[in-house]
Amino acid sequence: MANSQIEISNKKGIFTLVSACHHFGVQDVIISPGSRNAPLTISFGRCGLFKCHSIPDERSAAFYAMGISIATNRPVAVICTSGSAAANLSPALAEAFYQKIPLVAITADRPMAWIDQGNGQTIRQEKLFQNFTVNGFSMHSEPGSKDEMWYNRRKLSEVFADALSRKKGPVHINVPLSEPLYGMKTYDFENDKPQFYAIQKINSSPEIEAIKTFAKQLSESKKVMILAGQMPSNETLHHVLEKYSHRDNVVILTETTSNINLKKAIDTIDRLIMPMANTDAIKDFMPDLLITIGGNIVSKKIKALLRDFQPKSHWHISEFDSGLDTFQSLTDEVVCNPEVFLSDLMAINAPIKKSDYNANWQSLKNASQAAHDEYISKLEYADFYAFREILSRIKAPASIHMANSSPVRYIQLFGHRKDLKYFGNRGTSGIDGCTSTAAGIAKASPDENHFLITGDTAFQYDINGLWNRDFPQNLKIILINNGGGGIFRIIEGPDRVEELVDFFEAYHPVDFEMTAKAHSLEYYKASDKKSLSTALPDFFNHKGAALIEIKTIADQNAKWLKNYFKEIEKGLKISEL
């Protein structure tokens, strides 16, 4: 810093907190307005060490912060006032917990003495998020002794160590603050900043003897499945998996959220397995050895099948100790970078037993692709048709943000495009925060084009994601409006009950054109094939943020999707397998 003089709250603990955030790599701070957090707001805003963003709604602010963290791979802080405002950070922290994203929640609090004593905006905030954060504590905002100052430094070091390396995930720093709140002090940052300690994590592969044992089992298994869950794009891992994809005894299953594009990967899992899930043929495609990498899996069906037809061995490879036994068959958890572990296995070069496992999956893939291409060429206007048109018209390079429920599932049926990046809140798979997260990612990568594909319910649920005076102009929103939660006409159960419309779909009369105008978004609309073919090019060519509303008829959507799997089944000729 050319000038190390900075103005910070005169509460000593705030200077320590600001210093810790800067020391551990926080560059972006999202602030929601309030009174009790005034010392935090003014200190982070004035010190000149951070880029501060103002997002009024706390739930949206936390998801927006999470999006920036995803895009930058850095810790991002979100600051809010006390009381129920703090509780509104919960959904994003839960999502960040299951995606292992270093979201730093800093909540202003009332003095401990006033908890449960009838004071306004005062709730039990300490350990508020303990079930979905990797660490957290209440700090001394006004430390009165050397020991209390040391406590703040030590706990902040521990919190950031867990957020960034030891466990990886969100953390909570609770800051009780007494009045007066607006006193300031000038510090010499370079000379006054406190010292923190760091955890040095050295990544290494397992011992050579363990690698040899794993390699022997891999080579002797005739049916090996590598299943990739959600993860960011990783070129090193991609190259390693490319080599495995040519092994006769190995098949690699991916989803768009895996951000892996291999010619021989099975990237449309449900398209292949849904039609034959209830047939005798499916057991021949289930593995003896399952190797999982990455985070959560979208496909409910593959999870069910792997639980029903459990592999003899299941290895989960993760840099962080996760205890993830999704398929109830975990035999080995290998705490290591997947690319390092898989490369070391490949280097052993153990002889592989003769197998037709990969070939059988490739035959299935080719047959399903032919049936898919024929079916989508005959689609009438419905959600399925809209997704076909959208995905075929998006120009690369671009990032696709998939809202939960129907959009993420439809997109899986079209497979992964290598010229696109895919994002989605698949940690908890909730519809809250889809717009806000996409906005955060887009804001942090302004030179890229971003498209949020969302349903009307998810969009309305996170409508405050638009309440952002600095909304990213490189984000366009594609809104599929089928009049409610259309997924409930697709999944078995709710599609057959009389409460479907009122209590599952939750039909609404929202005018999204007015929503777009209220938030200064250019608006386009379509309600049939002709209007869609006209509106989509104009929408894609528009310079700046925009929204296109594509209206479809709910009962037609369910019909075309259910018939799709019947036609794929015919194309697979399952009786001949």
URPEDA-V303426 format. One record per helix or strand. SS is the DSSP state (~ for helix, > for strand). FROM is the first residue (numbers start at 1). LEN is the number of residues. Records with the same first field share a line. If there is no record, write none. Layout:
SS=FROM-LEN, FROM-LEN
This chain:
>=5-5, 28-4, 51-4, 76-5, 103-7, 135-5, 171-6, 184-5, 224-5, 250-4, 266-1, 289-5, 313-6, 332-4, 398-5, 420-4, 449-7, 475-7, 522-5, 546-6
~=12-12, 38-9, 58-15, 84-4, 90-10, 112-3, 130-3, 146-21, 189-4, 208-13, 235-10, 256-3, 269-8, 280-6, 300-9, 338-11, 357-20, 383-11, 406-7, 434-11, 456-6, 463-4, 486-4, 494-3, 500-6, 512-7, 529-13, 554-19, 574-3
